[in-house]
């Protein structure tokens, strides 16, 4: 178990705020940025990475989207498009890594 900086996993202040408010409980990234058991702090709240799993974008569901703060999968796709710009294309076969985390206190 390693203590990591919150910014390593949650790349911007808004995502960190959403985690602190309980609005997100997981994030998919292009690579593994943490391991199960790693911990991080946001605004004085400690979180533990509960699970790290390799997946493909095509595996994501509306439930996954809601766990990342979107209303549904389409909203999640739109957010990725906005975050990554015009060069982003959703590819069901693209490899991603889900990092699921939980509050510890």
Phi, psi and omega per residue, in radians:
X1 nan 2.270 -3.125
X2 -2.174 2.510 3.006
X3 -1.522 2.172 3.139
X4 -1.994 2.800 3.030
X5 -1.288 2.386 -3.125
X6 -0.972 -0.614 -3.127
X7 -1.167 -0.318 3.077
X8 -1.151 -0.708 -3.096
X9 -1.668 -0.772 -3.104
X10 -1.865 1.780 -2.843
X11 -1.278 -0.072 3.112
X12 -2.580 2.871 -3.088
X13 -1.034 -0.679 -3.124
X14 -1.081 -0.761 3.136
X15 -1.134 -0.665 3.104
X16 -1.137 -0.714 3.085
X17 -1.094 -0.730 3.137
X18 -1.089 -0.667 3.090
X19 -1.144 -0.802 -3.123
X20 -1.076 -0.578 -3.140
X21 -1.503 -0.017 3.139
X22 1.374 0.221 -3.115
X23 -1.393 -0.407 3.061
X24 -2.284 2.532 3.133
X25 -2.264 0.080 3.092
X26 -2.789 2.846 3.048
X27 -2.585 2.402 3.013
X28 -1.704 2.350 3.110
X29 -2.309 2.936 -3.116
X30 -1.270 -0.340 -3.130
X31 -2.490 2.920 3.038
X32 -1.324 2.149 3.119
X33 -1.902 -0.009 3.137
X34 -2.776 2.985 3.054
X35 -2.149 2.716 3.071
X36 -0.967 2.332 -3.120
X37 1.737 -0.330 3.073
X38 -1.121 2.644 3.115
X39 -2.189 2.738 3.062
X40 -2.654 2.783 -3.116
X41 -2.046 2.452 3.008
X42 -2.330 2.075 3.092
X43 0.897 0.724 3.098
X44 1.431 0.002 3.100
X45 -1.811 2.305 -3.142
X46 -1.661 2.395 3.093
X47 -2.121 2.601 3.047
X48 -2.086 2.367 3.059
X49 -1.282 1.995 -3.054
X50 -1.505 -0.534 -3.027
X51 -2.763 2.448 3.032
X52 -2.249 2.121 -3.030
X53 -2.418 2.316 3.046
X54 -1.351 2.376 -3.122
X55 -2.520 -3.051 2.992
X56 -2.163 2.644 -3.118
X57 -0.935 -0.629 -3.134
X58 -1.140 -0.262 3.119
X59 -1.425 -0.294 -3.045
X60 -1.185 2.551 -3.097
X61 -2.131 3.041 3.027
X62 -1.031 -0.636 3.108
X63 -1.072 -0.740 3.075
X64 -1.071 -0.779 -3.125
X65 -1.049 -0.759 3.126
X66 -1.130 -0.635 3.110
X67 -1.176 -0.269 3.089
X68 -1.863 0.230 3.015
X69 1.560 0.122 3.095
X70 -1.720 2.764 -3.118
X71 -1.288 -0.565 3.128
X72 -2.839 -3.123 -3.065
X73 -1.114 -0.656 3.124
X74 -1.114 -0.721 3.080
X75 -1.107 -0.637 3.102
X76 -1.147 -0.769 3.097
X77 -1.033 -0.768 3.136
X78 -1.094 -0.683 3.119
X79 -1.130 -0.738 3.093
X80 -1.075 -0.734 3.116
X81 -1.056 -0.787 3.138
X82 -1.122 -0.752 -3.086
X83 -1.206 -0.609 -3.036
X84 -1.794 -0.134 3.072
X85 1.449 -3.013 -3.034
X86 -1.146 -0.342 -3.136
X87 -1.355 -0.102 -3.097
X88 -1.511 2.314 3.022
X89 -2.254 2.270 3.085
X90 -1.201 2.168 3.114
X91 -2.206 1.945 -3.111
X92 -0.937 -0.470 -3.097
X93 -1.579 -0.024 -3.123
X94 -1.185 2.345 3.115
X95 -1.371 2.356 3.068
X96 -2.403 2.904 3.136
X97 -2.194 2.142 3.094
X98 -1.543 2.251 3.044
X99 -1.972 1.905 3.100
X100 -1.744 2.350 -3.078
X101 -2.378 2.772 -3.093
X102 -2.397 2.602 3.005
X103 -1.167 2.510 3.112
X104 -1.834 -0.214 3.122
X105 -2.215 nan nan
